Amino acid sequence: MARLVAALCALAALACARGAPAPADARAAPAAAEAASAADSLRGTVRVVGSEPLTQVVLEPAGGGAAVALEGERAVLQRLAAIEVMVAGDAETPGRFRVARVAVRSANGVPAVDGVLAREGDRWVLATADGRRLPVPHLPEALRDHAGARVWLAGPLDRAPDSFGVIVEIP
């Protein structure tokens, strides 16, 4: 009898262990939702979906699959609609992701970079989150009043950007 109890306890412990097979109904969940629940970062295109006043910000994964609802600074996320980004944070539940950080990766298929726009003497630079200070010799006129704002620029920085936008206004 003691051996039977010990065997049952061991089986129960194995069933609860990390990496144990999921129940059949959990394995049937969409692949994108499973990936989002296990990930701490996702890459895809931001979309605002639904009708006012019940719109929702979602990320359409770069590799395809079901959209993931994004939670976080809504104003920032909405400004990035139609832009490909990388988001870092925590998967709350399958299909939901709490964004702690976001980085612009491309706009309309053109590689992009984001950072804080700064004036250094007579030149403009983009101070990126990883500490780089990228010269921007051809800053669009529309961004010249946005020193201190977080912006994104698409295309090579040694020429006029293909497209650009403001992510966070001047504090």
DOGU-978983 format. One line per field, with one value per residue (C-alpha): residue in three letters; residue number from 1; x, y, z. Coordinates in nm, 4 decimals. Layout:
aa = ALA:...;
i = NUM:...;
u = X:...;
v = Y:...;
w = Z:...;
***
This chain:
aa = MET:ALA:ARG:LEU:VAL:ALA:ALA:LEU:CYS:ALA:LEU:ALA:ALA:LEU:ALA:CYS:ALA:ARG:GLY:ALA:PRO:ALA:PRO:ALA:ASP:ALA:ARG:ALA:ALA:PRO:ALA:ALA:ALA:GLU:ALA:ALA:SER:ALA:ALA:ASP:SER:LEU:ARG:GLY:THR:VAL:ARG:VAL:VAL:GLY:SER:GLU:PRO:LEU:THR:GLN:VAL:VAL:LEU:GLU:PRO:ALA:GLY:GLY:GLY:ALA:ALA:VAL:ALA:LEU:GLU:GLY:GLU:ARG:ALA:VAL:LEU:GLN:ARG:LEU:ALA:ALA:ILE:GLU:VAL:MET:VAL:ALA:GLY:ASP:ALA:GLU:THR:PRO:GLY:ARG:PHE:ARG:VAL:ALA:ARG:VAL:ALA:VAL:ARG:SER:ALA:ASN:GLY:VAL:PRO:ALA:VAL:ASP:GLY:VAL:LEU:ALA:ARG:GLU:GLY:ASP:ARG:TRP:VAL:LEU:ALA:THR:ALA:ASP:GLY:ARG:ARG:LEU:PRO:VAL:PRO:HIS:LEU:PRO:GLU:ALA:LEU:ARG:ASP:HIS:ALA:GLY:ALA:ARG:VAL:TRP:LEU:ALA:GLY:PRO:LEU:ASP:ARG:ALA:PRO:ASP:SER:PHE:GLY:VAL:ILE:VAL:GLU:ILE:PRO;
i = 1:2:3:4:5:6:7:8:9:10:11:12:13:14:15:16:17:18:19:20:21:22:23:24:25:26:27:28:29:30:31:32:33:34:35:36:37:38:39:40:41:42:43:44:45:46:47:48:49:50:51:52:53:54:55:56:57:58:59:60:61:62:63:64:65:66:67:68:69:70:71:72:73:74:75:76:77:78:79:80:81:82:83:84:85:86:87:88:89:90:91:92:93:94:95:96:97:98:99:100:101:102:103:104:105:106:107:108:109:110:111:112:113:114:115:116:117:118:119:120:121:122:123:124:125:126:127:128:129:130:131:132:133:134:135:136:137:138:139:140:141:142:143:144:145:146:147:148:149:150:151:152:153:154:155:156:157:158:159:160:161:162:163:164:165:166:167:168:169:170:171;
u = 0.0000:0.2816:0.4400:0.1114:0.0771:0.4402:0.3882:0.0712:0.2497:0.5381:0.2967:0.1165:0.4476:0.5492:0.2166:0.2669:0.6310:0.7396:0.7656:0.5036:0.2787:-0.0169:-0.3669:-0.4972:-0.7315:-0.4440:-0.2318:-0.5118:-0.4750:-0.3481:0.0302:0.0524:-0.1302:0.1016:0.4077:0.2818:0.2130:0.5688:0.7480:0.8958:0.9200:0.7223:0.7730:0.4988:0.2840:0.0722:-0.2940:-0.5858:-0.8948:-1.2624:-1.5057:-1.5030:-1.5309:-1.4252:-1.1038:-0.8190:-0.4476:-0.3125:0.0095:-0.0085:0.2902:0.5600:0.5561:0.1793:-0.0789:-0.3433:-0.3166:-0.2143:-0.3868:-0.1367:-0.1717:0.0424:0.0802:-0.2101:-0.1215:0.2274:0.0970:-0.1685:0.0923:0.2734:-0.0253:0.0866:0.4516:0.6519:0.7834:0.9448:0.7663:0.9155:0.7190:0.5050:0.2411:-0.0561:-0.2655:-0.2663:-0.3488:-0.2644:0.0731:0.1657:0.4180:0.7025:0.9173:0.8635:1.1169:1.0402:1.1884:1.0441:0.7835:0.6285:0.9049:1.1847:1.4188:1.3704:1.5287:1.3853:1.5243:1.5203:1.5874:1.8597:2.0440:2.4228:2.5744:2.4793:2.3805:2.0877:2.1322:1.9058:1.9901:1.8861:1.7838:2.1111:2.3171:2.4153:2.4061:2.3248:2.3781:2.0727:2.2080:1.8804:1.6220:1.2771:1.1553:0.8450:1.0640:1.2805:1.0497:1.0611:1.3998:1.3617:1.0792:1.1044:1.0771:1.1288:1.2979:1.2792:1.5562:1.9282:2.0119:2.2654:1.9775:1.6252:1.4116:1.1545:0.9063:0.9079:0.6864:0.6659:0.6255:0.6272:0.5948:0.8382:0.7979;
v = 0.0000:0.2403:0.1743:0.2522:0.5846:0.6723:0.5896:0.8020:1.0953:1.0653:1.0640:1.3697:1.5534:1.4688:1.5900:1.9264:1.9605:2.2267:2.0784:1.8141:1.7526:1.9864:1.8457:1.7687:2.0716:2.3095:2.1672:2.2510:2.6284:2.8392:2.8426:3.2226:3.2324:2.9659:3.1545:3.4798:3.3165:3.1845:3.4853:3.7930:3.9690:3.9682:4.1241:4.2295:4.5122:4.7263:4.7631:4.9455:4.7330:4.7623:5.0501:5.3507:5.3569:4.9918:4.9909:4.7641:4.7757:4.4453:4.3077:4.0997:3.8640:3.8914:3.5162:3.5027:3.3683:3.5179:3.8807:3.9433:4.2154:4.4711:4.6351:4.9249:5.2929:5.3113:5.6545:5.5305:5.2061:5.3873:5.6228:5.3152:5.1819:5.0218:5.0170:4.6984:4.6886:4.4642:4.4667:4.3382:4.2642:3.9852:3.7586:3.8040:3.5215:3.3543:3.6222:3.9164:4.0849:4.3622:4.5908:4.7281:4.8488:4.8980:4.9554:5.0478:4.8043:4.9072:5.1198:5.0018:4.7421:4.9981:4.9424:5.2061:5.3223:5.5145:5.7273:6.0675:6.3537:6.5911:6.8948:6.8827:7.2117:7.2564:6.8939:6.6642:6.3217:6.0354:5.8957:5.5302:5.3161:5.1216:5.4400:5.5103:5.8683:5.8507:6.1648:6.2779:6.5222:6.5391:6.5889:6.6630:7.0172:6.8771:6.7309:7.0370:7.1581:6.8165:6.8187:6.5978:6.3911:6.0199:5.9754:5.7093:5.7467:5.4924:5.4543:5.5293:5.8224:5.9674:6.0924:6.2258:5.9594:5.7651:5.8221:5.9330:5.9896:6.1062:5.8326:6.0431:6.4211:6.6505:6.6013;
w = 0.0000:0.0858:-0.2539:-0.4287:-0.2431:-0.3224:-0.6898:-0.7076:-0.5413:-0.7874:-1.0823:-0.9439:-0.9037:-1.2602:-1.3952:-1.2231:-1.3255:-1.5718:-1.9166:-1.8527:-2.1512:-2.1657:-2.1697:-2.5190:-2.5233:-2.4363:-2.7210:-2.9611:-2.8936:-3.1875:-3.2246:-3.2063:-2.8733:-2.7318:-2.8532:-2.7008:-2.3652:-2.3459:-2.4922:-2.3330:-2.6692:-2.9904:-3.3331:-3.5678:-3.6995:-3.4682:-3.5658:-3.4067:-3.4567:-3.3714:-3.3711:-3.1397:-2.8463:-2.8193:-3.0218:-2.9274:-3.0096:-3.1387:-3.2796:-3.5963:-3.5567:-3.8222:-3.8788:-3.9168:-3.6799:-3.4584:-3.3477:-2.9866:-2.7822:-2.6494:-2.3098:-2.1977:-2.2854:-2.5271:-2.6709:-2.7631:-2.9112:-3.1164:-3.2628:-3.3922:-3.5876:-3.9175:-3.8023:-3.7471:-3.3921:-3.1349:-2.8008:-2.4753:-2.1612:-2.0235:-2.1680:-1.9361:-2.0790:-2.4187:-2.6733:-2.4395:-2.3938:-2.1444:-2.3166:-2.1062:-2.4002:-2.7703:-3.0477:-3.4085:-3.6608:-3.9984:-4.1717:-4.4973:-4.5253:-4.4877:-4.1884:-3.9201:-3.5970:-3.3029:-3.0248:-2.8631:-3.1011:-2.9784:-3.1049:-3.0519:-3.1585:-3.5219:-3.5860:-3.5053:-3.3484:-3.2544:-2.9091:-2.9164:-2.6202:-2.6439:-2.6001:-2.9608:-3.0890:-3.4589:-3.6693:-3.8661:-4.1279:-4.3221:-4.0486:-4.1947:-4.1346:-3.9613:-3.6819:-3.6156:-3.3360:-3.1648:-2.9889:-2.6816:-2.8345:-2.9077:-3.2847:-3.5518:-3.8885:-4.1732:-4.4280:-4.4251:-4.1978:-4.4434:-4.6616:-4.6088:-4.4365:-4.6374:-4.3543:-3.9919:-3.6925:-3.3332:-3.0721:-2.7543:-2.7581:-2.5779:-2.2020;
***
